[in-house]
Amino acid sequence: MLTRRLPCATGPVLMLSAIALLGPAVAAHAGVAERTGALSVTAPAQEQAVRLAQDTARPAAGDPRLRALFARAEAGDPVAQNRLGETFENGEGVGRDLAEAARWYRLAAEQGHAEAQLNLGVLYENGEGVEQDLGEAARWYREAADGGEVLAQLTLGLLHREGRGVPVDYGEAVRWFGAVADQGFAIGQINLAFMYLDGLGVEQDDAKAAALLRAAADRGHPVAQNNLGILYGSGRGVPSDPELAAEWHERAASKGLANAQYRMGLLYERGEGVAHDDAAAARWYLQAAQQGEVAAQTNLGLMCRDGRGVPQDDVLAYAWLSLAAEGRIEPALQDERAVQARADLARRMSEGELAAGRAKMDDLRRRGAMAP
């Protein structure tokens, strides 16, 4: 059964600014409960669409459960129609067919089935099975959000914040993020916190932002834990406390959040909130660098160059600095420190060492150490 879930810990929100948490969802932190109650019987306006669906896809002859699902869907049961849409979207016992999925979702959505409205909105947003149409996606997300679908509420908030498919409206973004936060979902609390930090749609309030991040952090969300660490480190909205900052960063880092791992490296390298330890700094930088954290790649390259916390190794230093300097082609992801440091390092390396450094960089790239 298809279950769309809220974005999770490894999302790309890593700074004190309102950056979208949505994007392709990764491992779930909190799922959305499935709706199971039938909402209405078939309406006459649906009959032609139902007949078209019947003509284009039929269940496998040997699958009685799928035949029963088709029968219920064809009779107008919106729960069955939504489930059949999921069946076609996933290719469960039938050929995967996103257009067919969209058709069944629409039949259920037009009867007010909130989960089907969400599912149809996702297809319109991604241009799967239908022509991509962010305005239409937003329309269906609003229907689903009004029906209580948490993921639709979150998505609608993001669309209003970013102006995708709807005009930019920070007040609406705050309203929908607040609705998600009020239901206890950490992802809503985090997004709402960033609105307070930046004063978008609300009066700027660091203390409220910190309280929201604390609530999400207490639920175990690494993005909130990392950002709460940033607040404690800077004394923004909370008293400055380097040790508490390190504690929150470490909680997030231990869950695999690359930016938190990078920040732990910084703390150990500088001796802020923890005892100075170059070896520990290098270990944290390595974990972050392997996930594509550009600043960590730069710092690790510098440590390899200087032999701080790790054995001195110009070839490995050149490889890490090259990854950071190239920044995956995108200039915004390049680290200018790495560009200069690599150029300086190259002047003392032989042609053979440079070739080995480039080969090592290619190996690191193949292993996935590129900015996401």
DAMO-V338695 format. One record per residue. N is the residue number from 1. RES is the residue in three letters. SS is DSSP state (@ for helix, = for strand, . for the rest). PSI is psi as a letter, one per 40 degrees, with the letter a starting at -180 (* if undefined). Layout:
BEGIN
<<N/RES/SS/PSI> <N/RES/SS/PSI>>
END
This chain:
BEGIN
<<1/MET/./h> <2/LEU/./h> <3/THR/./h> <4/ARG/./h> <5/ARG/=/i> <6/LEU/./i> <7/PRO/./i> <8/CYS/./a> <9/ALA/./d> <10/THR/./e> <11/GLY/./i> <12/PRO/./f> <13/VAL/./h> <14/LEU/./e> <15/MET/./i> <16/LEU/./f> <17/SER/./i> <18/ALA/./g> <19/ILE/./h> <20/ALA/./h> <21/LEU/./e> <22/LEU/./a> <23/GLY/./a> <24/PRO/./h> <25/ALA/./i> <26/VAL/./a> <27/ALA/./h> <28/ALA/./i> <29/HIS/./d> <30/ALA/./h> <31/GLY/=/i> <32/VAL/./h> <33/ALA/./i> <34/GLU/./i> <35/ARG/./h> <36/THR/./e> <37/GLY/./h> <38/ALA/./i> <39/LEU/./d> <40/SER/./i> <41/VAL/./i> <42/THR/./i> <43/ALA/./i> <44/PRO/@/d> <45/ALA/@/e> <46/GLN/@/e> <47/GLU/@/d> <48/GLN/@/d> <49/ALA/@/d> <50/VAL/@/d> <51/ARG/@/d> <52/LEU/@/d> <53/ALA/@/d> <54/GLN/@/d> <55/ASP/@/d> <56/THR/@/e> <57/ALA/./h> <58/ARG/./i> <59/PRO/./i> <60/ALA/./h> <61/ALA/./d> <62/GLY/./e> <63/ASP/./g> <64/PRO/@/d> <65/ARG/@/d> <66/LEU/@/d> <67/ARG/@/d> <68/ALA/@/d> <69/LEU/@/d> <70/PHE/@/d> <71/ALA/@/d> <72/ARG/@/d> <73/ALA/@/d> <74/GLU/@/d> <75/ALA/./e> <76/GLY/./e> <77/ASP/./h> <78/PRO/@/d> <79/VAL/@/d> <80/ALA/@/d> <81/GLN/@/d> <82/ASN/@/d> <83/ARG/@/d> <84/LEU/@/d> <85/GLY/@/d> <86/GLU/@/d> <87/THR/@/d> <88/PHE/@/d> <89/GLU/@/d> <90/ASN/@/e> <91/GLY/./f> <92/GLU/./g> <93/GLY/./e> <94/VAL/./i> <95/GLY/./h> <96/ARG/./h> <97/ASP/./g> <98/LEU/@/d> <99/ALA/@/d> <100/GLU/@/d> <101/ALA/@/d> <102/ALA/@/d> <103/ARG/@/d> <104/TRP/@/d> <105/TYR/@/d> <106/ARG/@/d> <107/LEU/@/d> <108/ALA/@/d> <109/ALA/@/d> <110/GLU/./e> <111/GLN/./e> <112/GLY/./e> <113/HIS/./h> <114/ALA/@/d> <115/GLU/@/d> <116/ALA/@/d> <117/GLN/@/d> <118/LEU/@/d> <119/ASN/@/d> <120/LEU/@/d> <121/GLY/@/d> <122/VAL/@/d> <123/LEU/@/d> <124/TYR/@/d> <125/GLU/@/d> <126/ASN/@/e> <127/GLY/./f> <128/GLU/./h> <129/GLY/./e> <130/VAL/./i> <131/GLU/./h> <132/GLN/./h> <133/ASP/./g> <134/LEU/@/d> <135/GLY/@/d> <136/GLU/@/d> <137/ALA/@/d> <138/ALA/@/d> <139/ARG/@/d> <140/TRP/@/d> <141/TYR/@/d> <142/ARG/@/d> <143/GLU/@/d> <144/ALA/@/d> <145/ALA/@/d> <146/ASP/@/d> <147/GLY/./e> <148/GLY/./e> <149/GLU/./h> <150/VAL/@/d> <151/LEU/@/d> <152/ALA/@/d> <153/GLN/@/d> <154/LEU/@/d> <155/THR/@/d> <156/LEU/@/d> <157/GLY/@/d> <158/LEU/@/d> <159/LEU/@/d> <160/HIS/@/d> <161/ARG/@/d> <162/GLU/@/e> <163/GLY/./f> <164/ARG/./h> <165/GLY/./e> <166/VAL/./i> <167/PRO/./i> <168/VAL/./h> <169/ASP/./g> <170/TYR/@/d> <171/GLY/@/d> <172/GLU/@/d> <173/ALA/@/d> <174/VAL/@/d> <175/ARG/@/d> <176/TRP/@/d> <177/PHE/@/d> <178/GLY/@/d> <179/ALA/@/d> <180/VAL/@/d> <181/ALA/@/d> <182/ASP/@/d> <183/GLN/./e> <184/GLY/./e> <185/PHE/./h> <186/ALA/@/d> <187/ILE/@/d> <188/GLY/@/d> <189/GLN/@/d> <190/ILE/@/d> <191/ASN/@/d> <192/LEU/@/d> <193/ALA/@/d> <194/PHE/@/d> <195/MET/@/d> <196/TYR/@/d> <197/LEU/@/d> <198/ASP/@/e> <199/GLY/./f> <200/LEU/./h> <201/GLY/./e> <202/VAL/./i> <203/GLU/./h> <204/GLN/./h> <205/ASP/./g> <206/ASP/@/d> <207/ALA/@/d> <208/LYS/@/d> <209/ALA/@/d> <210/ALA/@/d> <211/ALA/@/d> <212/LEU/@/d> <213/LEU/@/d> <214/ARG/@/d> <215/ALA/@/d> <216/ALA/@/d> <217/ALA/@/d> <218/ASP/@/d> <219/ARG/./e> <220/GLY/./e> <221/HIS/./h> <222/PRO/@/d> <223/VAL/@/d> <224/ALA/@/d> <225/GLN/@/d> <226/ASN/@/d> <227/ASN/@/d> <228/LEU/@/d> <229/GLY/@/d> <230/ILE/@/d> <231/LEU/@/d> <232/TYR/@/d> <233/GLY/@/d> <234/SER/@/e> <235/GLY/./f> <236/ARG/./h> <237/GLY/./e> <238/VAL/./i> <239/PRO/./i> <240/SER/./h> <241/ASP/./g> <242/PRO/@/d> <243/GLU/@/d> <244/LEU/@/d> <245/ALA/@/d> <246/ALA/@/d> <247/GLU/@/d> <248/TRP/@/d> <249/HIS/@/d> <250/GLU/@/d> <251/ARG/@/d> <252/ALA/@/d> <253/ALA/@/d> <254/SER/@/e> <255/LYS/./e> <256/GLY/./e> <257/LEU/./h> <258/ALA/@/d> <259/ASN/@/d> <260/ALA/@/d> <261/GLN/@/d> <262/TYR/@/d> <263/ARG/@/d> <264/MET/@/d> <265/GLY/@/d> <266/LEU/@/d> <267/LEU/@/d> <268/TYR/@/d> <269/GLU/@/d> <270/ARG/@/e> <271/GLY/./f> <272/GLU/./h> <273/GLY/./e> <274/VAL/./i> <275/ALA/./i> <276/HIS/./h> <277/ASP/./g> <278/ASP/@/d> <279/ALA/@/d> <280/ALA/@/d> <281/ALA/@/d> <282/ALA/@/d> <283/ARG/@/d> <284/TRP/@/d> <285/TYR/@/d> <286/LEU/@/d> <287/GLN/@/d> <288/ALA/@/d> <289/ALA/@/d> <290/GLN/@/e> <291/GLN/./e> <292/GLY/./e> <293/GLU/./h> <294/VAL/@/d> <295/ALA/@/d> <296/ALA/@/d> <297/GLN/@/d> <298/THR/@/d> <299/ASN/@/d> <300/LEU/@/d> <301/GLY/@/d> <302/LEU/@/d> <303/MET/@/d> <304/CYS/@/d> <305/ARG/@/d> <306/ASP/@/e> <307/GLY/./f> <308/ARG/./h> <309/GLY/./e> <310/VAL/./i> <311/PRO/./i> <312/GLN/./h> <313/ASP/./g> <314/ASP/@/d> <315/VAL/@/d> <316/LEU/@/d> <317/ALA/@/d> <318/TYR/@/d> <319/ALA/@/d> <320/TRP/@/d> <321/LEU/@/d> <322/SER/@/d> <323/LEU/@/d> <324/ALA/@/d> <325/ALA/@/d> <326/GLU/@/d> <327/GLY/@/f> <328/ARG/@/f> <329/ILE/@/d> <330/GLU/./h> <331/PRO/@/d> <332/ALA/@/d> <333/LEU/@/e> <334/GLN/./i> <335/ASP/./h> <336/GLU/@/d> <337/ARG/@/d> <338/ALA/@/d> <339/VAL/@/d> <340/GLN/@/d> <341/ALA/@/d> <342/ARG/@/d> <343/ALA/@/d> <344/ASP/@/d> <345/LEU/@/d> <346/ALA/@/d> <347/ARG/./d> <348/ARG/./e> <349/MET/./i> <350/SER/./i> <351/GLU/@/d> <352/GLY/@/d> <353/GLU/@/d> <354/LEU/@/d> <355/ALA/@/d> <356/ALA/@/d> <357/GLY/@/d> <358/ARG/@/d> <359/ALA/@/d> <360/LYS/@/d> <361/MET/@/d> <362/ASP/@/d> <363/ASP/@/d> <364/LEU/@/d> <365/ARG/@/d> <366/ARG/@/d> <367/ARG/./e> <368/GLY/./e> <369/ALA/./g> <370/MET/./i> <371/ALA/./h> <372/PRO/./*>>
END
